[in-house]
Amino acid sequence: MSVRAVLRFARWTLTPDREPDAEPVTFAMECAVCEKRSAPSVDFADAQRWTFTHAGRNPSHHTYRELITRPWRAWRAEPG
């Protein structure tokens, strides 16, 4: 018995998922000093408020990272 492999090259497309059932884009902030994070939220203002509260409680924590989670979709393009 022999083994055969069939390889097929295909072109793929990748775009942000904007379908009605797509997960929402969420925002969070992370302190670069202690690495504590806000909860993810669909409203950036929630993450921003967390940052101001955290900075107020930790006056030496001045640096933050924005964490964005954006759903993406990949599909194989039809041969053509």
N, CA and C atoms as an extended XYZ file, in Angstrom:
240
Properties=species:S:1:pos:R:3:atomname:S:1:resname:S:1:resid:I:1 pbc="F F F"
N         0.842       -1.165        0.000 N   MET     1
C         0.000        0.000        0.000 CA  MET     1
C         0.895        1.239        0.000 C   MET     1
N         0.551        2.228       -0.787 N   SER     2
C         1.335        3.466       -0.833 CA  SER     2
C         0.484        4.630       -0.328 C   SER     2
N         1.172        5.649        0.120 N   VAL     3
C         0.508        6.844        0.630 CA  VAL     3
C         0.670        7.952       -0.388 C   VAL     3
N        -0.428        8.617       -0.714 N   ARG     4
C        -0.382        9.753       -1.635 CA  ARG     4
C        -0.872       10.994       -0.924 C   ARG     4
N        -0.244       12.091       -1.245 N   ALA     5
C        -0.683       13.374       -0.701 CA  ALA     5
C        -1.055       14.292       -1.852 C   ALA     5
N        -2.131       14.989       -1.688 N   VAL     6
C        -2.551       15.964       -2.689 CA  VAL     6
C        -2.478       17.333       -2.026 C   VAL     6
N        -1.679       18.195       -2.605 N   LEU     7
C        -1.537       19.556       -2.087 CA  LEU     7
C        -2.260       20.507       -3.028 C   LEU     7
N        -2.989       21.399       -2.444 N   ARG     8
C        -3.681       22.403       -3.242 CA  ARG     8
C        -3.417       23.761       -2.612 C   ARG     8
N        -2.861       24.640       -3.394 N   PHE     9
C        -2.607       25.984       -2.905 CA  PHE     9
C        -3.869       26.817       -3.084 C   PHE     9
N        -4.179       27.598       -2.082 N   ALA    10
C        -5.388       28.415       -2.133 CA  ALA    10
C        -5.074       29.802       -1.586 C   ALA    10
N        -5.820       30.752       -2.050 N   ARG    11
C        -5.693       32.125       -1.570 CA  ARG    11
C        -6.733       32.337       -0.463 C   ARG    11
N        -6.295       32.926        0.633 N   TRP    12
C        -7.171       33.185        1.760 CA  TRP    12
C        -7.365       34.680        1.931 C   TRP    12
N        -8.492       35.046        2.486 N   THR    13
C        -8.822       36.439        2.763 CA  THR    13
C        -9.047       36.590        4.271 C   THR    13
N        -8.591       37.700        4.827 N   LEU    14
C        -8.754       37.975        6.257 CA  LEU    14
C        -9.280       39.404        6.407 C   LEU    14
N       -10.407       39.543        7.084 N   THR    15
C       -10.999       40.863        7.306 CA  THR    15
C       -11.628       40.912        8.700 C   THR    15
N       -11.813       42.116        9.240 N   PRO    16
C       -12.548       42.216       10.502 CA  PRO    16
C       -13.945       41.613       10.331 C   PRO    16
N       -14.417       40.916       11.353 N   ASP    17
C       -15.726       40.262       11.299 CA  ASP    17
C       -16.801       41.283       11.627 C   ASP    17
N       -17.572       41.649       10.620 N   ARG    18
C       -18.648       42.622       10.799 CA  ARG    18
C       -20.021       41.979       10.609 C   ARG    18
N       -20.055       40.653       10.686 N   GLU    19
C       -21.321       39.937       10.572 CA  GLU    19
C       -22.205       40.281       11.781 C   GLU    19
N       -23.518       40.179       11.639 N   PRO    20
C       -24.412       40.504       12.766 CA  PRO    20
C       -24.146       39.659       14.015 C   PRO    20
N       -23.661       38.437       13.836 N   ASP    21
C       -23.417       37.567       14.991 CA  ASP    21
C       -21.962       37.593       15.473 C   ASP    21
N       -21.183       38.541       14.971 N   ALA    22
C       -19.768       38.632       15.376 CA  ALA    22
C       -19.647       39.054       16.832 C   ALA    22
N       -18.581       38.614       17.470 N   GLU    23
C       -18.301       39.084       18.827 CA  GLU    23
C       -18.042       40.587       18.775 C   GLU    23
N       -18.338       41.305       19.851 N   PRO    24
C       -18.094       42.748       19.830 CA  PRO    24
C       -16.601       43.069       19.987 C   PRO    24
N       -16.214       44.227       19.488 N   VAL    25
C       -14.875       44.747       19.753 CA  VAL    25
C       -14.869       45.186       21.213 C   VAL    25
N       -13.824       44.803       21.954 N   THR    26
C       -13.747       45.203       23.362 CA  THR    26
C       -12.441       45.935       23.626 C   THR    26
N       -12.468       46.761       24.663 N   PHE    27
C       -11.323       47.573       25.061 CA  PHE    27
C       -10.992       47.301       26.519 C   PHE    27
N        -9.713       47.325       26.824 N   ALA    28
C        -9.259       47.229       28.209 CA  ALA    28
C        -7.963       48.022       28.300 C   ALA    28
N        -7.581       48.354       29.507 N   MET    29
C        -6.309       49.029       29.745 CA  MET    29
C        -5.505       48.181       30.719 C   MET    29
N        -4.192       48.202       30.539 N   GLU    30
C        -3.279       47.455       31.409 CA  GLU    30
C        -2.201       48.396       31.914 C   GLU    30
N        -1.947       48.350       33.196 N   CYS    31
C        -0.876       49.141       33.786 CA  CYS    31
C         0.456       48.498       33.404 C   CYS    31
N         1.344       49.271       32.813 N   ALA    32
C         2.649       48.745       32.412 CA  ALA    32
C         3.584       48.579       33.604 C   ALA    32
N         3.246       49.142       34.750 N   VAL    33
C         4.084       49.038       35.948 CA  VAL    33
C         3.785       47.745       36.702 C   VAL    33
N         2.504       47.513       37.019 N   CYS    34
C         2.141       46.346       37.835 CA  CYS    34
C         1.380       45.269       37.046 C   CYS    34
N         1.030       45.563       35.798 N   GLU    35
C         0.337       44.651       34.882 CA  GLU    35
C        -1.092       44.315       35.299 C   GLU    35
N        -1.688       45.103       36.199 N   LYS    36
C        -3.104       44.930       36.497 CA  LYS    36
C        -3.893       45.467       35.310 C   LYS    36
N        -5.089       44.890       35.092 N   ARG    37
C        -5.904       45.257       33.933 CA  ARG    37
C        -7.329       45.609       34.324 C   ARG    37
N        -7.913       46.431       33.493 N   SER    38
C        -9.341       46.684       33.627 CA  SER    38
C       -10.083       45.486       33.038 C   SER    38
N       -11.354       45.401       33.337 N   ALA    39
C       -12.190       44.390       32.692 CA  ALA    39
C       -12.434       44.823       31.249 C   ALA    39
N       -12.541       43.885       30.320 N   PRO    40
C       -12.869       44.266       28.939 CA  PRO    40
C       -14.284       44.838       28.863 C   PRO    40
N       -14.464       45.812       27.992 N   SER    41
C       -15.768       46.449       27.828 CA  SER    41
C       -15.933       46.899       26.383 C   SER    41
N       -17.158       46.948       25.922 N   VAL    42
C       -17.412       47.464       24.577 CA  VAL    42
C       -17.343       48.992       24.553 C   VAL    42
N       -17.321       49.611       25.715 N   ASP    43
C       -17.238       51.068       25.823 CA  ASP    43
C       -15.844       51.452       26.342 C   ASP    43
N       -15.083       52.156       25.499 N   PHE    44
C       -13.730       52.548       25.902 CA  PHE    44
C       -13.730       53.403       27.167 C   PHE    44
N       -14.807       54.145       27.395 N   ALA    45
C       -14.876       55.016       28.580 CA  ALA    45
C       -14.742       54.209       29.869 C   ALA    45
N       -15.215       52.966       29.889 N   ASP    46
C       -15.065       52.120       31.072 CA  ASP    46
C       -13.587       51.846       31.352 C   ASP    46
N       -12.838       51.510       30.315 N   ALA    47
C       -11.401       51.255       30.466 CA  ALA    47
C       -10.673       52.539       30.870 C   ALA    47
N       -11.088       53.647       30.311 N   GLN    48
C       -10.472       54.938       30.647 CA  GLN    48
C       -10.707       55.290       32.116 C   GLN    48
N       -11.929       55.086       32.593 N   ARG    49
C       -12.226       55.346       34.006 CA  ARG    49
C       -11.364       54.479       34.923 C   ARG    49
N       -11.192       53.205       34.546 N   TRP    50
C       -10.346       52.313       35.343 CA  TRP    50
C        -8.930       52.880       35.435 C   TRP    50
N        -8.413       53.387       34.314 N   THR    51
C        -7.056       53.948       34.282 CA  THR    51
C        -6.925       55.117       35.248 C   THR    51
N        -7.890       56.032       35.230 N   PHE    52
C        -7.819       57.185       36.120 CA  PHE    52
C        -7.919       56.758       37.585 C   PHE    52
N        -8.766       55.789       37.874 N   THR    53
C        -8.890       55.279       39.246 CA  THR    53
C        -7.587       54.618       39.682 C   THR    53
N        -7.019       53.784       38.816 N   HIS    54
C        -5.772       53.087       39.141 CA  HIS    54
C        -4.624       54.083       39.344 C   HIS    54
N        -4.530       55.064       38.464 N   ALA    55
C        -3.475       56.075       38.594 CA  ALA    55
C        -3.653       56.889       39.873 C   ALA    55
N        -4.904       57.172       40.241 N   GLY    56
C        -5.155       57.911       41.474 CA  GLY    56
C        -4.744       57.131       42.716 C   GLY    56
N        -4.924       55.819       42.672 N   ARG    57
C        -4.554       54.976       43.814 CA  ARG    57
C        -3.077       54.606       43.820 C   ARG    57
N        -2.428       54.750       42.667 N   ASN    58
C        -1.013       54.390       42.507 CA  ASN    58
C        -0.306       55.527       41.776 C   ASN    58
N         0.036       56.602       42.482 N   PRO    59
C         0.560       57.810       41.843 CA  PRO    59
C         1.837       57.616       41.019 C   PRO    59
N         2.564       56.558       41.253 N   SER    60
C         3.783       56.340       40.461 CA  SER    60
C         3.528       55.507       39.202 C   SER    60
N         2.295       55.096       38.970 N   HIS    61
C         1.950       54.295       37.782 CA  HIS    61
C         1.449       55.238       36.689 C   HIS    61
N         2.356       55.569       35.755 N   HIS    62
C         2.046       56.558       34.714 CA  HIS    62
C         1.877       55.955       33.330 C   HIS    62
N         2.234       54.695       33.140 N   THR    63
C         2.280       54.112       31.802 CA  THR    63
C         1.267       52.980       31.674 C   THR    63
N         0.483       53.023       30.583 N   TYR    64
C        -0.588       52.051       30.367 CA  TYR    64
C        -0.565       51.547       28.934 C   TYR    64
N        -1.160       50.379       28.733 N   ARG    65
C        -1.307       49.790       27.399 CA  ARG    65
C        -2.795       49.655       27.093 C   ARG    65
N        -3.163       49.981       25.876 N   GLU    66
C        -4.535       49.760       25.426 CA  GLU    66
C        -4.606       48.353       24.835 C   GLU    66
N        -5.583       47.577       25.255 N   LEU    67
C        -5.773       46.212       24.763 CA  LEU    67
C        -7.097       46.158       24.016 C   LEU    67
N        -7.020       45.929       22.726 N   ILE    68
C        -8.218       45.872       21.893 CA  ILE    68
C        -8.389       44.444       21.403 C   ILE    68
N        -9.580       43.906       21.573 N   THR    69
C        -9.893       42.593       21.028 CA  THR    69
C       -10.899       42.800       19.913 C   THR    69
N       -10.472       42.473       18.690 N   ARG    70
C       -11.306       42.679       17.510 CA  ARG    70
C       -11.485       41.328       16.820 C   ARG    70
N       -12.730       40.898       16.591 N   PRO    71
C       -12.932       39.617       15.910 CA  PRO    71
C       -12.586       39.722       14.423 C   PRO    71
N       -11.991       38.674       13.889 N   TRP    72
C       -11.610       38.613       12.479 CA  TRP    72
C       -12.207       37.367       11.842 C   TRP    72
N       -12.359       37.403       10.531 N   ARG    73
C       -12.885       36.296        9.745 CA  ARG    73
C       -11.888       35.939        8.657 C   ARG    73
N       -11.657       34.648        8.501 N   ALA    74
C       -10.804       34.168        7.407 CA  ALA    74
C       -11.620       33.199        6.569 C   ALA    74
N       -11.471       33.297        5.248 N   TRP    75
C       -12.118       32.336        4.362 CA  TRP    75
C       -11.281       32.164        3.121 C   TRP    75
N       -11.459       31.007        2.528 N   ARG    76
C       -10.708       30.684        1.302 CA  ARG    76
C       -11.421       31.291        0.109 C   ARG    76
N       -10.661       31.999       -0.709 N   ALA    77
C       -11.218       32.605       -1.911 CA  ALA    77
C       -11.524       31.505       -2.913 C   ALA    77
N       -12.568       31.688       -3.646 N   GLU    78
C       -12.944       30.704       -4.661 CA  GLU    78
C       -11.905       30.701       -5.781 C   GLU    78
N       -11.570       29.517       -6.309 N   PRO    79
C       -10.612       29.473       -7.423 CA  PRO    79
C       -11.227       30.179       -8.632 C   PRO    79
N       -10.331       30.839       -9.358 N   GLY    80
C       -10.953       31.557      -10.360 CA  GLY    80
C       -10.526       31.913      -11.632 C   GLY    80
